[in-house]
Amino acid sequence: SAARLSDEIRSHRAKKTYWAKVYGCVPESGEWIDPLLREEYTSRVVDDPSSRVGELSFNRLSTDNNTSTVEIDLKTGRHHQIRVQFAHRGHPILGDKRYGSKLDLGRDRIALHAKEMRIKHPTHDEEMSFVSEPPEWGQSLP
């Protein structure tokens, strides 16, 4: 059953949902498909034959003080994918200094939270959901 669970994650059948707080007012919803190139410490959107497609969809949950809170459904799982795709469009994640945030949240934290993962049970034909409540960003972020 451990091998089936690993295969579920590796083959991108596991569904992952994230919450992030980003700079600016993002559109109400959207789907982004970009060619991403992984480098030693970062990744970036490029027009390069060696790139791999990164795909996500999002819904804006709220806006406040030139920031947006978004819920993100990850379709692929590329290196730093969410961070790169939002920063590429001028919406870096708060605290993510590697990809353009000027804000330091301390302890290498960024305002990105893995909210839910849904996978098929490795031996039964039923979906399992694991949920982690998001932090109170309003208390700890500007």
C-alpha positions in Angstrom: 0.0 0.0 0.0 3.0 2.4 0.5 4.0 1.9 -3.1 0.5 2.7 -4.3 0.4 5.8 -2.1 3.8 7.0 -3.5 2.5 6.4 -7.1 -0.6 8.5 -6.3 1.6 11.4 -5.4 4.2 10.9 -8.1 1.6 10.6 -10.9 -0.1 13.9 -9.8 -3.3 12.2 -9.0 -3.1 13.6 -5.4 -5.0 16.9 -5.3 -3.3 19.6 -3.4 -4.8 22.9 -2.3 -2.8 25.9 -0.9 -3.6 29.3 0.5 -1.2 32.2 -0.1 -1.1 35.9 0.7 0.4 37.8 -2.2 1.1 41.4 -3.2 -1.4 43.3 -5.3 -5.0 42.5 -6.3 -5.0 39.3 -8.4 -7.9 38.5 -10.7 -11.0 37.0 -9.1 -10.0 33.6 -10.5 -7.7 32.1 -13.2 -5.7 29.3 -14.6 -2.1 29.7 -15.4 0.0 27.4 -17.6 3.7 28.3 -17.9 7.0 26.7 -19.0 9.1 26.5 -15.9 12.8 25.9 -15.7 14.4 24.7 -12.5 17.8 26.2 -11.6 20.1 25.4 -8.6 18.3 27.6 -6.1 15.4 29.1 -8.0 13.0 28.4 -10.8 11.7 30.8 -13.5 9.2 31.1 -16.3 11.1 30.7 -19.6 10.7 30.0 -23.3 13.2 27.1 -23.3 12.9 23.6 -24.8 14.2 22.0 -21.6 11.4 23.6 -19.5 8.5 21.7 -18.0 4.9 22.9 -17.9 3.5 24.2 -14.6 -0.2 24.4 -14.2 -2.4 25.8 -11.5 -5.8 27.4 -10.9 -6.7 29.9 -8.2 -9.6 31.8 -6.7 -9.2 35.1 -4.9 -10.6 34.8 -1.4 -10.1 38.4 -0.3 -8.1 41.6 -0.8 -6.9 44.1 1.8 -4.1 46.8 1.8 -2.7 45.9 -1.6 -2.6 42.2 -0.9 -4.8 39.3 -1.9 -5.4 36.0 -0.2 -5.8 33.2 -2.8 -6.7 29.5 -2.8 -4.6 27.6 -5.2 -5.3 24.2 -6.8 -2.0 22.8 -8.0 -2.3 20.7 -11.2 1.4 19.9 -11.5 4.1 20.0 -8.8 7.1 21.8 -10.1 10.0 23.2 -8.0 8.7 26.4 -6.4 5.9 26.5 -8.9 3.3 28.6 -6.9 6.0 31.0 -5.9 7.4 31.4 -9.4 4.0 31.7 -11.2 2.6 34.4 -8.9 5.9 36.3 -8.8 6.2 36.2 -12.6 2.9 38.1 -12.8 3.9 40.7 -10.2 2.3 39.1 -7.2 5.1 37.6 -5.1 4.1 35.8 -1.9 4.6 37.9 1.2 7.9 37.0 2.9 9.3 35.3 -0.2 12.4 37.3 -0.7 13.9 34.9 -3.2 11.1 35.8 -5.6 10.6 39.5 -5.0 9.0 40.1 -1.6 10.5 43.0 0.3 8.9 41.8 3.6 10.8 39.6 5.9 8.5 37.4 8.1 11.4 35.9 10.0 12.6 32.3 10.4 12.5 31.9 6.6 8.7 31.9 6.6 6.6 32.9 3.6 2.8 33.3 3.5 2.1 30.0 1.7 0.2 27.3 3.4 -0.5 23.7 2.3 -4.2 23.6 3.2 -5.5 20.3 1.9 -4.3 17.1 0.2 -6.8 14.6 -1.2 -5.7 11.1 -2.2 -7.3 7.8 -3.0 -7.0 5.3 -0.2 -4.2 2.8 -1.2 -6.3 -0.3 -0.7 -10.0 1.0 -0.7 -11.8 2.9 -3.5 -12.4 6.0 -1.4 -11.0 9.5 -1.3 -9.2 10.6 1.8 -8.8 14.3 2.7 -6.1 15.8 5.0 -6.8 19.4 6.1 -4.5 21.8 7.9 -6.1 25.0 9.1 -4.4 28.1 7.8 -2.5 30.5 10.1 -4.0 33.7 11.3 -2.2 35.8 8.8 -4.2 38.9 9.8 -2.4 38.9 13.1 1.1 38.2 11.9 1.2 39.9 8.5 0.7 43.6 7.5 
